[in-house]
Amino acid sequence: MNIQLEKIELAKMLLSTDNEIILKKIKAILKGKETDWWDEASDEEKAAIEKGIAQLENGEGIPHEKVMKKYKKWLSK
């Protein structure tokens, strides 16, 4: 394995991507730390999670047992 050729190939791949998640993961690897899943989530995913948390805090959630009872027929296959 030629390490210089590997570096060049990796640099080409890095320069050709616009995927922020990939870039964040590579940066975290090179800095020697693990990535947090929250940092990798899209703005839409974060907004949906925050909305769900707010709904739960306002008592708008559905208990797990009730959901499981309702959808049991699909889960038991």
N, C-alpha and C positions, 0 to 999 in steps of 0.2 A: 504494500500500500504506500503510495506516495502522498505524504501528508500535505504537501503544498498543493497538489492537484485536488485533494479533498477539500481544502480550505477554499480554493477558487470556485469549485462546484457549489459548495455551501453558500458562498458569498453571492453567486449568481441567483441561486434559489431565493435567498433572503431579499435581494434587490427586486426580484420579480413579483413578490407577494404583496398584497394589500390587506391581508388578513391580520387584523389587530391582535387577535387571540394568539396566533402563531408567533407574532413579533413579541408579545408580552411573555410568552412561555420561554422563548429563546433568550430573551433578556434576563429573565429570572434564573435560568440555568447558568448563564454566563456569570451572573452575580453570585451564584451559589446559594440561592434560596428557593423555597417552594412557592408556587403560585397559589393564590387564594381563589377559590371558585367564583367568589363575588366579583373579583376583578376581571374575570373572563366572561361574565354574563353580559348580554347586550343590554342597552338602555331599556328596551321593551320588556325583557325578562325581569330586570330590576324593578321596573314600574309595576309589573304584575305581582311580584312578590310583596312589594310595599303596600299595594292595594289590598292584597289578601291579609296581611298583618293588621292593617287598619280595620278591615271588616271584622276580624276576630276580636280585636280590642273593643269594637262597638257591639259585640254580641251577635254578629250576623253570621257566624260560622255554623256549620252543620256537624254534629258529633260524628266521630269516626264510625261508631257502631251503627248509626242510622244509615250512613252511606254504604257500609259493608252489607247491611241487610238488604238495601234496595238493589245493589248490583251483584249480589251473591250468585245469581243464576249465570252470569257471564264469567265469574271468577272460578267457578267450580269445574270448568271444562278441562 
